[in-house]
């Protein structure tokens, strides 16, 4: 069965706009007794075109695989194979991350014996209410498609449906094919047609005549429309269509984290990032819009400021291939490919022009001055995070790729980052999965081996998940790992403080013997020495001059590098005209917390109630 699986995966192709490409060229794995004599044997005996990549941690290799698929615009994947039990469970988080971000990820965890004879097997958790339940049932809640292959012939239907979901832009996400280790080695006389080349056509969904009419009517009735560019615009390749539409009618646009970098940052209609991690320009224009055109976005709470940012009088029209996303915020659903819909609008609006006047240009100019002040900021006695970010941004070439995911850096990046070519801003912010950046950068480099890849992350992320730095070294991948060390989880400390609580449990401090609390000396960790122990080229950086030297010298190195950048705590950007709803204590003996709860109640009254 495992041999049939490898041959089947090797024969899968996708086609979009007449361009055909192989869907699986690589496979990640951490071998254990639940897979090494099954899939491992199938890979090692050859007769296929799939290259094996040796993961070091199951969650981390799966995050790298997810980042690879995202960078490939969902047109190529790296399946991930694990052992049973803890090896399989390590991939559950990555499955949730892929599903939240609408990115295809095929997981092939080993499972306990279908025969139940070597029972209970090593690494098997027993469930007293059902012998049919195994730990792999945990994947059901975080996958778009889940199946357990209990007989070898079941692989045929399971494989087809897995590919159906993985190649469907509206339904894609994580797919789990759970594989009992005895079944992996069982034989079946598979029909040859199962191994013949199969092309999955990712056909674009056109906008219907009725939808086009309704959308055009909404636009013509509006004076101040605003286009939100989401990740679906990137996956659709709709960047040029969006520019044509906006320029034809003067419609300003703003970007989500997934949509950022698709359109030029300096376009005169580009307001920049919108929402909780957005900038002042977009967040001041958005409440004044009377029509929100949401293209390829799932309208998350960060984009809408927890449904607070847009006026209750503003109508919403959502262009999306996924009906689930298209009806959010009580929107008029336009179930269509973003490129098809935006191109279809051209020529249908007559002499329509927006009524924003000079407001958009004024807000953009004001915001650019603010952004410059942060990226050139000098801190007394240390290096500001925003200055380090600006230095890296200014150093990188237009084709270089930046990767991010969690902490305070995504806010700084959405607000301040000025991208180069389209597709060079790679952010996972649907799940904000700490560890995605460090491991995902390896997947991005595998997807684009001829480009420089820079991962931006905090010390908290490094401590959580950095195993695939070793894989980058093993594969000879020069990835630039930019570690911003602020001695803790600075983003969460800021949230904590802003909601009326003092700092508690968010700074890396030693336990004080006198108080018994974690309020002793701040821990000073030599991350450069840690990475150097693996074999990476490392730099310890405390000044702008040291950062500039390191960035230039790294390009002469043949191996991955880590920059241990010591930044001042709290030296990141604040929120700009935004609000985020979090669960504040309704009852507290802390005056600050009581005040924060009152503020939250007042802001909730301003939200759109859907």
C-alpha positions in Angstrom: 0.0 0.0 0.0 2.8 2.5 0.9 4.5 1.7 -2.5 1.2 2.4 -4.2 0.8 5.7 -2.3 4.3 6.9 -3.4 3.6 6.0 -7.1 0.2 7.7 -6.9 1.6 10.9 -5.5 4.3 10.9 -8.1 1.7 11.0 -10.9 -0.3 14.0 -9.7 -0.3 17.3 -11.7 -2.2 20.6 -11.7 -3.1 23.0 -14.4 -4.0 26.7 -14.3 -4.4 29.0 -17.3 -2.8 26.4 -19.5 0.3 26.0 -17.4 0.8 22.4 -16.1 3.1 21.5 -13.3 3.9 18.5 -11.1 2.1 18.7 -7.7 4.5 16.5 -5.6 8.3 16.6 -6.1 9.4 16.3 -2.5 8.3 14.5 0.7 9.1 15.4 4.3 9.5 12.7 6.9 10.6 11.9 10.4 10.8 8.1 10.4 9.7 5.9 13.3 8.3 2.4 13.7 4.9 3.6 12.4 6.2 4.5 8.9 9.9 3.6 8.3 9.2 0.1 7.0 6.1 1.3 5.1 6.5 4.6 3.4 10.2 4.6 4.2 10.7 1.4 2.4 8.7 2.6 -0.6 10.8 5.7 -0.9 14.1 3.9 -0.5 13.5 1.3 -3.2 13.2 4.0 -5.8 11.3 3.9 -9.1 9.7 7.3 -8.5 10.6 11.0 -8.8 10.0 12.1 -5.3 13.0 13.5 -3.2 13.0 12.8 0.5 13.6 15.6 2.9 14.6 14.7 6.4 12.6 16.7 9.0 13.8 17.2 12.6 10.5 17.8 14.3 7.1 16.8 12.8 5.3 20.1 13.6 8.2 22.1 12.2 8.7 20.1 9.0 4.9 20.4 8.4 5.1 24.2 8.9 8.0 24.3 6.3 5.8 22.2 3.9 2.9 24.7 4.4 5.1 27.7 3.7 6.4 25.9 0.6 2.9 25.5 -0.7 2.0 29.1 0.1 5.0 30.4 -1.7 4.1 28.2 -4.7 0.7 29.9 -4.7 -0.8 26.5 -3.7 0.2 24.7 -6.9 2.8 22.4 -5.4 2.9 20.6 -2.0 5.3 18.6 0.2 3.5 15.8 1.9 4.6 15.0 5.5 5.1 11.5 6.8 5.3 10.7 10.5 5.3 7.7 12.9 2.4 6.9 15.2 1.5 8.4 18.5 3.6 11.5 19.5 5.1 11.9 16.0 1.6 12.1 14.5 0.4 14.4 17.3 3.2 16.9 16.6 1.5 17.7 13.3 -1.9 18.7 14.6 -0.9 22.3 15.2 0.5 22.6 11.7 -2.8 21.1 10.3 -4.7 23.8 12.1 -2.4 26.5 10.7 -2.8 25.2 7.2 -6.6 25.0 7.4 -6.9 28.5 9.0 -4.8 29.9 6.2 -6.5 28.0 3.3 -3.2 26.4 2.3 -2.9 22.8 1.1 -1.0 20.4 3.4 -1.0 16.6 3.1 -0.3 14.8 6.3 0.4 11.0 6.3 0.7 10.0 10.0 1.3 6.4 11.0 -1.5 4.8 13.0 -1.9 1.8 15.3 -2.5 -1.7 13.9 -5.7 -2.2 12.0 -5.6 -5.9 13.0 -5.4 -5.0 16.7 -3.2 -8.0 17.3 0.1 -6.5 18.6 -2.1 -4.7 21.1 -1.7 -2.2 22.7 1.1 -1.1 20.4 4.0 1.0 21.6 3.0 4.7 21.4 -0.7 3.8 21.3 -3.1 5.7 23.6 -6.2 3.6 24.4 -9.6 5.1 24.6 -12.0 3.2 26.9 -15.2 4.3 25.2 -14.2 3.1 21.7 -11.5 0.7 20.4 -11.9 2.3 17.0 -10.6 5.7 18.3 -6.9 6.5 18.0 -4.9 9.7 18.7 -5.1 10.4 15.0 -8.8 11.2 15.4 -7.5 14.5 16.8 -6.8 15.6 13.2 -10.6 15.5 12.4 -11.1 18.9 13.9 -8.4 20.7 12.1 -8.5 19.1 8.6 -10.6 19.7 5.5 -10.6 16.0 4.7 -9.8 13.1 7.0 -9.6 9.4 6.3 -8.2 6.2 7.8 -7.0 3.6 5.4 -7.9 0.3 7.1 -7.6 -1.9 4.0 -5.0 -1.4 1.2 -7.7 -1.0 -1.5 -9.2 2.0 0.4 -6.1 4.0 -0.7 -7.7 4.6 -4.1 -10.8 6.5 -2.9 -8.8 8.2 -0.1 -6.1 9.4 -2.5 -8.6 10.8 -5.0 -10.6 12.7 -2.4 -7.4 14.0 -0.8 -6.3 15.4 -4.1 -9.8 16.8 -4.7 -9.6 18.9 -1.6 -5.9 19.8 -1.9 -6.4 21.3 -5.4 -9.7 23.0 -4.7 -9.1 26.8 -4.1 -12.4 27.1 -2.2 -12.0 24.1 0.0 -8.3 23.6 0.5 -6.5 23.2 3.8 -5.0 20.3 5.7 -5.7 16.8 4.6 -5.0 13.8 6.8 -4.7 10.2 5.5 -4.2 8.1 8.7 -2.2 5.0 7.9 -2.1 1.9 10.2 1.4 0.6 10.1 0.3 -3.0 9.2 -1.8 -1.8 6.3 1.2 0.2 5.0 2.9 -3.1 4.2 -0.1 -5.1 3.0 -0.4 -6.0 -0.7 -3.2 -5.4 -3.2 -3.4 -5.8 -6.9 -4.0 -2.1 -7.8 -5.3 -1.3 -11.3 -2.6 0.4 -13.4 -4.9 3.4 -14.1 -4.4 4.4 -10.4 -0.8 5.2 -11.3 -1.3 7.0 -14.6 -0.7 10.7 -14.8 -3.7 12.7 -13.5 -4.1 16.4 -14.1 -6.2 18.4 -11.7 -7.6 21.5 -13.5 -7.8 24.5 -11.2 -10.3 26.3 -13.5 -11.3 29.8 -12.7 -14.8 30.5 -11.6 -16.3 33.3 -13.7 -18.6 35.9 -12.3 -22.3 35.3 -13.2 -24.3 37.9 -15.1 -26.5 38.4 -12.1 -23.6 38.8 -9.7 -21.9 41.3 -12.0 -25.1 43.3 -12.2 -25.6 43.4 -8.5 -21.9 44.3 -7.9 -22.0 47.0 -10.5 -25.2 48.5 -9.0 -23.6 48.6 -5.5 -20.5 50.4 -6.8 -22.5 52.9 -8.9 -24.6 53.7 -5.8 -21.5 54.4 -3.7 -19.4 57.6 -3.4 -16.5 56.4 -1.3 -15.8 52.7 -2.1 -12.7 51.0 -0.6 -11.1 47.8 -2.0 -9.5 45.3 0.5 -6.9 43.2 -1.1 -6.7 39.7 0.5 -4.7 36.6 0.0 -7.1 35.4 -2.6 -5.9 38.2 -4.9 -2.4 36.7 -4.7 -3.5 33.1 -5.3 -5.7 34.2 -8.2 -2.9 36.2 -9.8 -5.3 39.1 -9.7 -2.8 41.9 -8.9 -2.8 43.5 -12.3 -6.6 43.2 -12.6 -6.9 45.0 -9.2 -4.7 47.8 -10.4 -6.6 48.2 -13.7 -9.9 48.3 -11.8 -8.7 50.8 -9.2 -7.0 53.1 -11.7 -10.0 53.1 -14.0 -12.4 54.4 -11.4 -10.1 56.0 -8.7 -10.9 53.4 -6.1 -8.3 53.4 -3.2 -7.2 50.0 -1.8 -5.7 48.6 1.4 -4.1 45.3 2.2 -4.5 42.4 4.6 -1.4 40.5 5.8 -2.0 37.8 3.2 -2.6 40.4 0.5 0.3 42.7 1.3 3.0 42.8 -1.3 0.8 41.8 -4.2 0.5 45.4 -5.4 3.2 48.1 -5.2 3.5 49.7 -1.8 4.1 53.1 -3.4 1.1 53.1 -5.7 -0.8 56.4 -5.3 -4.0 54.5 -4.4 -2.3 52.1 -1.9 -3.3 53.0 1.7 -1.2 50.2 3.1 -2.2 47.7 5.8 -5.7 47.8 7.3 -7.0 46.8 10.7 -5.4 46.1 14.1 -1.9 45.8 12.6 -2.6 48.3 9.9 -1.4 51.9 9.5 -3.0 55.3 10.0 -3.9 55.9 6.4 -6.1 52.9 5.8 -7.6 53.0 9.3 -8.7 56.6 8.9 -10.1 56.1 5.4 -12.0 52.8 6.1 -14.6 54.2 8.6 -15.6 56.8 6.0 -16.1 54.3 3.2 -19.7 53.7 2.2 -18.9 50.4 0.3 -16.3 47.8 1.3 -15.2 45.6 -1.6 -13.5 42.6 0.1 -11.5 40.7 -2.5 -10.1 37.3 -1.5 -10.2 37.9 2.2 -11.9 36.1 5.0 -12.5 39.4 6.9 -10.8 38.2 10.1 -11.1 40.2 13.4 -7.6 41.8 12.7 -8.8 43.1 9.3 -12.1 44.5 10.6 -10.9 45.6 14.0 -13.3 43.1 15.5 -16.1 44.5 13.3 -15.4 48.0 14.7 -13.6 49.7 11.8 -16.3 50.1 9.2 -19.3 52.3 9.5 -22.5 50.5 10.2 -23.9 52.3 7.2 -21.3 50.9 4.8 -22.3 48.1 2.6 -20.0 45.1 2.0 -19.5 43.1 -1.2 -17.2 40.1 -0.9 -15.5 38.6 -4.0 -14.4 35.1 -3.0 -14.4 31.6 -4.5 -15.4 30.3 -1.0 -19.0 30.9 -0.2 -18.3 30.5 3.5 -16.1 33.6 3.4 -18.2 35.6 0.9 -21.2 36.0 3.3 -19.3 37.4 6.3 -20.2 40.8 7.6 -23.6 40.5 6.0 -21.9 40.9 2.6 -23.4 40.6 -0.9 -21.6 37.4 -1.9 -19.9 37.4 -5.3 -18.8 33.8 -5.6 -16.1 34.1 -8.3 -12.4 34.2 -9.0 -10.9 37.6 -8.0 -9.2 38.2 -11.4 -12.3 37.2 -13.3 -14.6 39.4 -11.3 -12.4 42.5 -11.3 -11.7 42.3 -15.0 -15.4 41.8 -15.7 -16.2 45.0 -13.9 -14.0 47.1 -16.3 -16.2 48.8 -18.9 -19.4 48.2 -17.0 -19.5 51.3 -14.7 -19.6 53.9 -17.5 -18.1 57.3 -16.4 -18.3 56.4 -12.7 -15.6 58.1 -10.5 -15.2 58.0 -6.7 -15.8 61.0 -4.5 -12.8 60.8 -2.2 -11.3 64.0 -3.5 -7.8 64.6 -2.1 -8.4 62.7 1.1 -6.6 59.5 0.0 -3.5 61.3 -1.2 -3.3 63.4 2.0 -3.6 60.3 4.3 -1.0 58.4 2.3 1.5 61.3 2.5 1.0 61.7 6.2 1.4 58.0 6.9 4.6 57.8 4.9 6.2 60.5 7.1 5.2 58.6 10.2 6.5 55.3 8.8 9.8 56.9 7.9 10.2 58.2 11.5 9.9 54.7 12.9 12.3 53.0 10.5 15.0 55.7 11.0 14.3 55.9 14.8 17.4 56.1 17.1 17.0 54.9 20.6 19.2 56.1 23.4 21.3 53.2 24.8 20.1 50.5 22.4 18.7 49.5 19.0 15.0 50.0 18.3 13.1 47.1 16.7 11.6 49.3 14.0 15.1 50.7 13.1 16.5 47.2 12.7 13.5 46.3 10.6 14.0 49.3 8.4 17.7 48.6 8.0 16.9 45.0 6.8 14.2 46.2 4.5 16.4 48.8 2.9 19.3 46.3 2.5 17.2 43.6 0.8 17.0 43.4 -3.0 13.6 43.6 -4.8 13.5 39.9 -5.4 14.3 38.8 -1.9 11.6 37.3 0.2 10.7 38.1 3.8 8.9 35.7 6.1 6.9 36.4 9.3 4.2 35.1 11.5 3.8 36.1 15.1 4.5 38.5 17.9 5.0 42.3 17.5 6.9 41.9 14.3 3.8 41.3 12.1 2.4 44.6 13.2 5.6 46.4 12.4 5.9 44.6 9.1 2.4 45.3 7.9 2.7 48.9 8.8 6.3 49.6 7.8 7.6 47.0 5.3 8.0 48.3 1.8 8.1 45.3 -0.4 9.9 44.7 -3.7 8.5 42.4 -6.4 5.1 40.9 -6.1 5.1 37.8 -3.9 8.1 38.7 -1.8 6.1 39.4 1.4 5.3 36.1 3.0 3.2 36.3 6.2 1.3 33.6 8.1 -1.2 35.5 10.1 -4.3 33.4 9.9 -3.1 31.3 12.9 -0.2 33.4 14.0 1.7 30.2 14.6 4.9 30.8 16.6 7.6 28.8 14.9 6.2 29.2 11.4 8.8 31.9 10.6 11.9 29.9 11.6 10.7 26.7 9.9 8.6 28.2 7.1 11.6 30.1 5.8 13.2 26.8 5.0 10.1 25.8 3.0 10.1 29.2 1.2 13.8 28.7 0.3 13.0 25.2 -1.0 10.3 26.8 -3.2 12.6 29.6 -4.4 16.2 28.3 -4.1 17.6 31.2 -6.3 16.3 33.9 -4.0 17.5 35.3 -0.6 15.0 34.5 2.1 14.9 36.4 5.4 12.9 35.2 8.4 12.0 37.8 11.0 11.0 36.4 14.5 11.4 37.0 18.2 13.4 35.2 20.8 10.2 33.6 22.1 9.6 32.0 18.7 13.2 30.7 18.5 12.8 29.0 21.9 9.6 27.3 20.8 10.6 25.9 17.4 13.8 26.1 15.4 14.6 22.5 14.5 14.6 23.0 10.7 17.6 25.4 11.0 19.5 22.1 10.9 17.6 21.0 7.8 18.6 24.3 6.1 22.2 23.5 7.0 21.8 19.9 5.8 20.3 20.9 2.4 22.8 23.8 1.9 20.1 26.5 2.0 21.3 30.0 2.8 18.4 31.3 4.8 18.8 34.5 6.8 17.3 34.0 10.3 16.8 37.4 11.9 16.2 36.9 15.6 14.9 40.0 17.5 15.8 39.5 21.1 13.7 41.6 23.5 14.0 39.1 26.4 10.4 37.9 26.4 7.0 37.9 24.7 7.0 41.6 24.1 3.8 41.7 22.1 1.8 39.9 24.8 3.4 42.0 27.5 2.2 45.1 25.7 -1.4 43.7 25.4 -1.3 42.8 29.1 -0.2 46.3 30.1 -2.7 48.0 27.8 -5.5 46.1 29.4 -4.8 47.2 32.9 -2.5 44.5 34.2 1.1 44.8 35.3 3.8 42.7 33.6 3.3 39.0 34.7 4.9 36.0 33.1 5.8 37.6 29.8 9.4 38.6 30.4 12.1 36.0 30.6 13.3 36.5 34.2 14.9 34.2 36.7 12.9 33.1 39.7 13.8 35.3 42.7 14.5 33.2 45.8 13.4 36.0 48.0 9.9 36.5 46.5 9.4 33.1 44.9 8.2 34.8 41.8 9.5 35.2 38.2 10.6 38.7 38.9 14.4 38.3 39.3 17.1 39.3 36.8 16.3 39.4 33.1 17.8 36.3 31.4 20.5 37.1 28.9 20.6 34.4 26.3 23.4 34.0 23.7 21.3 32.9 20.7 24.2 33.3 18.3 26.2 30.7 20.3 23.2 28.4 20.2 22.9 28.5 16.4 26.7 28.4 15.9 26.6 25.1 17.8 24.5 23.7 14.9 27.0 25.0 12.4 25.3 28.2 11.2 27.3 31.4 10.6 26.1 33.8 13.4 26.4 37.5 14.3 25.6 39.2 17.6 24.2 42.7 16.8 23.7 45.6 19.2 24.1 48.6 16.8 23.1 49.7 13.4 26.7 49.5 12.2 27.0 45.9 13.3 23.7 45.0 11.6 24.8 46.6 8.3 28.1 44.8 8.4 26.4 41.4 9.2 23.8 41.8 6.4 26.6 42.4 3.8 29.0 39.8 5.1 26.2 37.1 5.1 25.9 37.3 1.4 29.5 36.0 1.1 28.6 32.9 3.2 27.7 29.6 1.6 25.5 28.4 4.6 22.5 29.6 6.6 23.1 32.5 8.9 21.5 33.8 12.2 21.5 37.4 13.3 21.1 37.7 17.1 19.8 41.3 17.1 19.5 42.7 20.6 16.7 45.3 20.5 15.1 47.5 23.2 12.0 46.0 24.7 8.8 47.8 23.6 10.5 49.5 20.7 7.8 48.5 18.2 4.9 50.4 16.6 1.7 51.1 18.4 -1.8 50.7 17.1 -3.1 53.4 14.7 -6.8 54.3 14.9 -7.7 50.7 15.6 -9.3 48.5 18.3 -9.1 44.8 19.0 -11.6 43.0 21.2 -10.0 40.7 23.8 -11.6 39.1 26.9 -11.0 41.6 29.7 -11.9 40.6 33.2 -15.4 41.8 34.1 -14.5 41.7 37.8 -11.1 42.6 39.2 -9.4 44.2 42.2 -7.0 45.9 39.8 -8.2 49.5 38.9 -6.5 49.3 35.5 -8.4 46.1 34.6 -11.7 47.7 35.6 -11.0 50.7 33.4 -10.0 48.4 30.5 -13.3 46.5 30.9 -15.3 49.8 30.8 -13.4 50.9 27.6 -14.1 47.5 26.0 -17.8 47.8 26.7 -17.9 51.2 25.1 -16.1 50.0 22.0 -18.3 47.0 21.7 -21.3 49.3 21.4 -19.7 50.8 18.2 -19.2 47.5 16.4 -21.2 46.1 13.5 -23.5 43.4 15.0 -23.3 40.3 12.8 
